[in-house]
């Protein structure tokens, strides 16, 4: 039973709390900062993604709970798709791995909370063209451009380890794909908003994981001083 499988229960609880917290963040953004949080997408690309991604996220809340026992209304084909093989969930030797997956999910949620508060009023679920957002390059963002999305991938990975059914694997693939497409959309927007600053930031950071080798930034070439400035320097040196 789901309620007796502690690794699975822990991972699912982390998922439920994570997305409940996202809802709280949306409300907080409206009430505290008086800004849009992107709960409703504004661009055509993100509207199309939402049509696939939102159902997948909703299924993420429930499908892992069926890994040990399918719901009574499921047919034979559905049961084989949404339940995990008994050998992967009930074998004693694999329980430490499943606990590692559960703890991974909890750690991903905890680290995400830190990132949320670090972003403050700059946080949003989607691109909001009318929102004036700053460029955050400190903390977790100093090496990774999208640490929150990276942690969301880790949360999904923890779910898959504790509830390794074919259905969860498909949801994981959809989630990773949608996150990748979303980052491309956001980076396009941020490049148009912040120009060279964001382009330089992209060169020294990874999308989801830190770059192993960070290229050195080209030194800024100093412009020659004007004749008037050169005379001023000579006078100061002479004094």
HUURGI-V394640 format. One line per field, one symbol per residue. phi: phi as a letter, one per 20 degrees, with the letter a starting at -180 (. if undefined). A space follows every 50 residues. Layout:
# HUURGI-V394640
phi: ???
This chain:
# HUURGI-V394640
phi: .gfeeffffffffffffgffffffffffffeedlcfdmfdfddffffffg fefggffffgfdgffefebfffefefffffeeeeggfeddfffefgffff ffffffffffffgffgfffmfffbfbfdgeeedeeecdmfffdcfcffff fffffffffffecfegffffffffffffffffffffffffffedlfffff fffdcefdcfffceffffffffffffgffffffffffff
